[in-house]
Amino acid sequence: MLVLVYRKCSTCLKALKWLEDHGVAFEERPIVDQNPTYEELKAWYEKSGLPLKKFFNTSGLLYKDQGLKDKLPQMSEDEQLRLLATNGMLVKRPLVVGEDFVLTGFREKEWEERLK
């Protein structure tokens, strides 16, 4: 299982601690230093069954600075995926990629159901 995180994010640190406390094996990847590629994001989005908006870090400064709340509805899915691939700070984190699932963000109840 791959977990993409930003170590300066308190939610990511909480999520990593949760994984360790529950004995869940994972590979950690820094989302800013190793930004997900367009191909990865496209595959994860398709696997997730989630709306594409769930992959955006809507509370992040970059999202707000670029006015993406208003721009995203006019963009195609392909354009949105390409935009996400430009900067890890745009991507919702932590991002968990399992064999047959993808989780965006840290919601403990959801993680308990999926990862135990």
ZADO-1210 file (C-alpha; in nm, 4 decimals, padded with zeros to 6 digits):
<atoms>
<atom x="00.0000" y="00.0000" z="00.0000" code="MET" pos="1"/>
<atom x="00.1283" y="00.3426" z="-00.0957" code="LEU" pos="2"/>
<atom x="00.0660" y="00.6468" z="00.1242" code="VAL" pos="3"/>
<atom x="00.1429" y="00.9906" z="-00.0170" code="LEU" pos="4"/>
<atom x="00.1975" y="01.2481" z="00.2560" code="VAL" pos="5"/>
<atom x="00.3307" y="01.5938" z="00.3326" code="TYR" pos="6"/>
<atom x="00.5310" y="01.5753" z="00.6564" code="ARG" pos="7"/>
<atom x="00.4477" y="01.9345" z="00.7532" code="LYS" pos="8"/>
<atom x="00.0767" y="01.8502" z="00.7494" code="CYS" pos="9"/>
<atom x="-00.0640" y="01.7646" z="01.0932" code="SER" pos="10"/>
<atom x="-00.3365" y="01.5460" z="00.9405" code="THR" pos="11"/>
<atom x="-00.0738" y="01.3447" z="00.7511" code="CYS" pos="12"/>
<atom x="00.1281" y="01.2938" z="01.0694" code="LEU" pos="13"/>
<atom x="-00.1862" y="01.1815" z="01.2521" code="LYS" pos="14"/>
<atom x="-00.2621" y="00.9384" z="00.9685" code="ALA" pos="15"/>
<atom x="00.0914" y="00.7937" z="00.9705" code="LEU" pos="16"/>
<atom x="00.0698" y="00.7443" z="01.3469" code="LYS" pos="17"/>
<atom x="-00.2676" y="00.5723" z="01.3021" code="TRP" pos="18"/>
<atom x="-00.1184" y="00.3337" z="01.0450" code="LEU" pos="19"/>
<atom x="00.1759" y="00.2525" z="01.2723" code="GLU" pos="20"/>
<atom x="-00.0458" y="00.2094" z="01.5797" code="ASP" pos="21"/>
<atom x="-00.2666" y="-00.0345" z="01.3839" code="HIS" pos="22"/>
<atom x="00.0244" y="-00.2310" z="01.2394" code="GLY" pos="23"/>
<atom x="-00.0640" y="-00.1492" z="00.8789" code="VAL" pos="24"/>
<atom x="00.2269" y="-00.2022" z="00.6377" code="ALA" pos="25"/>
<atom x="00.2764" y="00.0808" z="00.3908" code="PHE" pos="26"/>
<atom x="00.5262" y="00.2589" z="00.1712" code="GLU" pos="27"/>
<atom x="00.5500" y="00.6325" z="00.2379" code="GLU" pos="28"/>
<atom x="00.6018" y="00.8785" z="-00.0475" code="ARG" pos="29"/>
<atom x="00.6511" y="01.2548" z="-00.0067" code="PRO" pos="30"/>
<atom x="00.3776" y="01.4128" z="-00.2189" code="ILE" pos="31"/>
<atom x="00.5671" y="01.7370" z="-00.2827" code="VAL" pos="32"/>
<atom x="00.9086" y="01.5874" z="-00.3669" code="ASP" pos="33"/>
<atom x="00.7555" y="01.3076" z="-00.5745" code="GLN" pos="34"/>
<atom x="00.4387" y="01.4590" z="-00.7126" code="ASN" pos="35"/>
<atom x="00.1959" y="01.2044" z="-00.8573" code="PRO" pos="36"/>
<atom x="00.2143" y="01.1881" z="-01.2354" code="THR" pos="37"/>
<atom x="-00.0800" y="01.2401" z="-01.4663" code="TYR" pos="38"/>
<atom x="-00.0830" y="00.8664" z="-01.5406" code="GLU" pos="39"/>
<atom x="-00.0842" y="00.7739" z="-01.1700" code="GLU" pos="40"/>
<atom x="-00.3582" y="01.0230" z="-01.0894" code="LEU" pos="41"/>
<atom x="-00.5727" y="00.9044" z="-01.3798" code="LYS" pos="42"/>
<atom x="-00.5387" y="00.5391" z="-01.2721" code="ALA" pos="43"/>
<atom x="-00.6069" y="00.6200" z="-00.9059" code="TRP" pos="44"/>
<atom x="-00.9064" y="00.8349" z="-00.9913" code="TYR" pos="45"/>
<atom x="-01.0555" y="00.5581" z="-01.2044" code="GLU" pos="46"/>
<atom x="-00.9884" y="00.2978" z="-00.9333" code="LYS" pos="47"/>
<atom x="-01.1320" y="00.5136" z="-00.6556" code="SER" pos="48"/>
<atom x="-01.4866" y="00.5634" z="-00.7832" code="GLY" pos="49"/>
<atom x="-01.4691" y="00.9066" z="-00.6172" code="LEU" pos="50"/>
<atom x="-01.5588" y="01.2399" z="-00.7756" code="PRO" pos="51"/>
<atom x="-01.2421" y="01.4045" z="-00.9100" code="LEU" pos="52"/>
<atom x="-01.2934" y="01.7020" z="-00.6776" code="LYS" pos="53"/>
<atom x="-01.2098" y="01.4694" z="-00.3847" code="LYS" pos="54"/>
<atom x="-00.8513" y="01.4585" z="-00.5153" code="PHE" pos="55"/>
<atom x="-00.8063" y="01.8342" z="-00.4750" code="PHE" pos="56"/>
<atom x="-00.6744" y="01.9910" z="-00.1552" code="ASN" pos="57"/>
<atom x="-00.9580" y="02.2435" z="-00.1446" code="THR" pos="58"/>
<atom x="-00.8371" y="02.3984" z="00.1812" code="SER" pos="59"/>
<atom x="-00.4847" y="02.4579" z="00.0507" code="GLY" pos="60"/>
<atom x="-00.3385" y="02.7993" z="-00.0253" code="LEU" pos="61"/>
<atom x="-00.2457" y="02.7040" z="-00.3811" code="LEU" pos="62"/>
<atom x="-00.6031" y="02.5940" z="-00.4546" code="TYR" pos="63"/>
<atom x="-00.7348" y="02.9236" z="-00.3198" code="LYS" pos="64"/>
<atom x="-00.4642" y="03.1411" z="-00.4813" code="ASP" pos="65"/>
<atom x="-00.5407" y="02.9930" z="-00.8231" code="GLN" pos="66"/>
<atom x="-00.9167" y="03.0442" z="-00.7794" code="GLY" pos="67"/>
<atom x="-00.9778" y="02.6770" z="-00.8583" code="LEU" pos="68"/>
<atom x="-01.3179" y="02.6696" z="-00.6901" code="LYS" pos="69"/>
<atom x="-01.4490" y="02.8727" z="-00.9843" code="ASP" pos="70"/>
<atom x="-01.2219" y="02.7280" z="-01.2550" code="LYS" pos="71"/>
<atom x="-01.2636" y="02.3528" z="-01.1973" code="LEU" pos="72"/>
<atom x="-01.6281" y="02.3292" z="-01.3089" code="PRO" pos="73"/>
<atom x="-01.5280" y="02.4657" z="-01.6528" code="GLN" pos="74"/>
<atom x="-01.2333" y="02.2263" z="-01.6883" code="MET" pos="75"/>
<atom x="-01.2505" y="01.8769" z="-01.8377" code="SER" pos="76"/>
<atom x="-01.1470" y="01.5788" z="-01.6234" code="GLU" pos="77"/>
<atom x="-00.8321" y="01.5501" z="-01.8326" code="ASP" pos="78"/>
<atom x="-00.7421" y="01.9167" z="-01.7690" code="GLU" pos="79"/>
<atom x="-00.8069" y="01.8723" z="-01.3970" code="GLN" pos="80"/>
<atom x="-00.5837" y="01.5631" z="-01.3801" code="LEU" pos="81"/>
<atom x="-00.3076" y="01.7465" z="-01.5670" code="ARG" pos="82"/>
<atom x="-00.3372" y="02.0369" z="-01.3246" code="LEU" pos="83"/>
<atom x="-00.3159" y="01.8023" z="-01.0236" code="LEU" pos="84"/>
<atom x="00.0018" y="01.6528" z="-01.1684" code="ALA" pos="85"/>
<atom x="00.1734" y="01.9933" z="-01.1685" code="THR" pos="86"/>
<atom x="00.2055" y="02.0322" z="-00.7915" code="ASN" pos="87"/>
<atom x="00.1687" y="01.7934" z="-00.4970" code="GLY" pos="88"/>
<atom x="00.0277" y="02.0758" z="-00.2852" code="MET" pos="89"/>
<atom x="-00.2881" y="02.0673" z="-00.4995" code="LEU" pos="90"/>
<atom x="-00.3510" y="01.7012" z="-00.4138" code="VAL" pos="91"/>
<atom x="-00.5643" y="01.6012" z="-00.1145" code="LYS" pos="92"/>
<atom x="-00.3535" y="01.4249" z="00.1422" code="ARG" pos="93"/>
<atom x="-00.2890" y="01.1811" z="00.2759" code="PRO" pos="94"/>
<atom x="-00.3606" y="00.9836" z="-00.0378" code="LEU" pos="95"/>
<atom x="-00.3728" y="00.6077" z="00.0174" code="VAL" pos="96"/>
<atom x="-00.3458" y="00.3728" z="-00.2785" code="VAL" pos="97"/>
<atom x="-00.4246" y="00.0097" z="-00.2096" code="GLY" pos="98"/>
<atom x="-00.4579" y="-00.2837" z="-00.4425" code="GLU" pos="99"/>
<atom x="-00.8279" y="-00.2277" z="-00.5032" code="ASP" pos="100"/>
<atom x="-00.9071" y="00.1068" z="-00.3380" code="PHE" pos="101"/>
<atom x="-00.7984" y="00.4688" z="-00.3029" code="VAL" pos="102"/>
<atom x="-00.8625" y="00.6920" z="-00.0005" code="LEU" pos="103"/>
<atom x="-00.8263" y="01.0707" z="00.0015" code="THR" pos="104"/>
<atom x="-00.7803" y="01.2509" z="00.3300" code="GLY" pos="105"/>
<atom x="-00.7831" y="01.0985" z="00.6770" code="PHE" pos="106"/>
<atom x="-01.1207" y="00.9955" z="00.8094" code="ARG" pos="107"/>
<atom x="-01.0584" y="00.7465" z="01.0864" code="GLU" pos="108"/>
<atom x="-01.3880" y="00.5571" z="01.0503" code="LYS" pos="109"/>
<atom x="-01.3324" y="00.5068" z="00.6763" code="GLU" pos="110"/>
<atom x="-00.9738" y="00.3941" z="00.7376" code="TRP" pos="111"/>
<atom x="-01.0881" y="00.1465" z="01.0049" code="GLU" pos="112"/>
<atom x="-01.3307" y="-00.0115" z="00.7579" code="GLU" pos="113"/>
<atom x="-01.0809" y="-00.0287" z="00.4688" code="ARG" pos="114"/>
<atom x="-00.7485" y="-00.0975" z="00.6340" code="LEU" pos="115"/>
<atom x="-00.8214" y="-00.3531" z="00.9041" code="LYS" pos="116"/>
</atoms>
